[in-house]
């Protein structure tokens, strides 16, 4: 079948298998060229066996590529995707995982991808078995030394009570109105989000907070598959004050506060054997989620324009290479987790370029100037749209979108 993007309300409903696979290959090539040490024996302290919880897109996928193709690590990845069939495309992550496993195999790397609900006890048991299998295939000890927690899910069924909890992206206390952009037309409109109820706040913490990360670490510890000096990182976003009503001070912010609580609790346990846990604060990027949060597409479009003009722009893979080579595994921190650079709250910051005063000042000025008449000139809405399409395998150079493709494979 011929697959063209189907977009409704800044949500893309399909994906292109060949495009997704090409994006993954390009990210791998970029990593091999730009990650110091790629292709050489990994330095002492670099990861050998990595578990990526939420491995199929965005920061999770970039984390897996960096660990595997930057350090030569064996990887186990977990995500929940819809498979493609002969008549219907799968989700982008399904093709991304297939492409990653194929490229890893071709490079002589060991990888295993599990598809299913990472919140469930069954998946945790499957993952422990997969870690042991993967380690055996790689000829290494079944001890995970890097765990990335990068789940993005709107729902979570808690295995302990069987209840399905649903997260919301809402402000707290009062309604929030912010400008948003239709990336297809360039039309600017005002989106309003009503305040969350107490139940919605609690449910969002349940889905997007740190409880499941803690359960993962406990289960892996009980199974004896954690290396003594294991390092684990979960991702968050803080962003500028203009987004705080809907983000940092809203339901997501509450969940992210719980993630920080979990990081400290996990770190206290791991530090007894030389391990550590961190939150990494990452840059605003175009993801399937960020495209539908009020104000965020508007802000990102202006931010990208400013950061590209200042030669500071990064995508997921550039961010991850910096996280690995300059933070988690820099020459000082490779063998001593206490040497990982952090802020006053103990968080790793790779949003540092985004949050620079000069970048934020110029971005705010740009946002104030924008009208529908000058939006393509003053903002990078074209770049936002490209990144959004590319995340679904569209608008990828070198792909023939008029060609017949089989959506059941890459």
C-alpha positions, 0 to 999 in steps of 0.5 A: 500500500501507499502510505501518506500521513494522516493528521488530525488536531496535531496527532498523526494517526499512522506511520511509514515503515521505510521512513522509520527504519531510515531515521533509526539508521541515520541516528545510528550512523550519527552516533558512530561518527559523533560519540567519542569511543564509538567502535573502540573497546568501551572504557572501564565504567561504560555500560556493558548491559543496558535495560531501556524501559520505554525504548521505541521512540524519542529519548528512550530510543536515543538512549538505546542507540547511544548505549549500543552503538556508542559503547557496544553494550548489549541492550534489552528494550521494552515498549508497548507498540501496535504491530503492522499488518499487510493492510494497516501500518503499525505504530512508529515505535514498532518499526523503530524497534525492528530497525534497531534490532536489525542494525544491532545484529548486523553490527554484531551487537546483542539486543532483545526487544520485548513488547508489552505493558512495562507496568505489569508484573509479567513484563518485569519477569519477562525482562529479568529472563531476557536480561539473563538470555541477552547476557549469555548471548553476549558472553557477559555476566547477567548484571545490568549496569545502566537502566533508563526509565523513559516511559510515556503512557497515558494509562497505567494498570497498577498490578497491586489493585488491578485499577487502570489509572489515566493521566491528564495534562491539565493546570492545577487550581485554575483554567489555563489559556495559551496560544497554540499553533496548528502546524499544518496551516500555521494558524494560531489559536487559543487553547484552554485547559480546565483545572484538574480535580484532586482525583485527576492529579492523583491519577496522573502521579500514579501513571507518570510518577516514580512508583513504577520506576521504584518497583522495577528497581526493587524487582531487578534487585531481588532477582540479583541482576543489578550490577553493584555500581548500576546507574539509573536515569529517568527523564524530566522537563522543567522548561521556562516559566511561561509553560509552568501553568500547564507543565511544571505547576500542573498535573505533569509537574506533580508527577515529575515531583514524584519522579524526583522523590523516587530518584532520591529513594532509589539512589539511597538504596543503590548507593550502598553498593556504589550505584546511583539514580538521577533525574535528567532534565532534558531539552524541549523537543517535538514528540508525539506528546508535546505536539498536543500540549497548549503553548508548547508547540508555539514555544518550541517553534520559537525556541528552535528558531533561536537555538538554530540561529545561535548554533545550539540546536539539538535533537534527541540523539545530540542530547543523549550523546552529551548526557553520556559523554559529558555527564554520566560517563565523562572521564571523571565520572566513568568510575565514580558516580559522585563525579557526575555533574549535577545542579543544586537539587542533584539533577543532571541538566542537559537543558542547560543550553535551552535555559540559558538567559540569552536563549530564553530572552530571545525566545520570549521576544520572538513569541511576542512578535509572532502573528499568522502573517510572519509565523514562517519567518519568525518561528521554526514551525517548518522545523517543528512540522518536519520533526513531527512528521519524521517521528512517524517516518514521513518527510524523511529524505531518500524515501519514495512516498509514492512507492507501494510498501508492505506495512507488516515489515521494514 
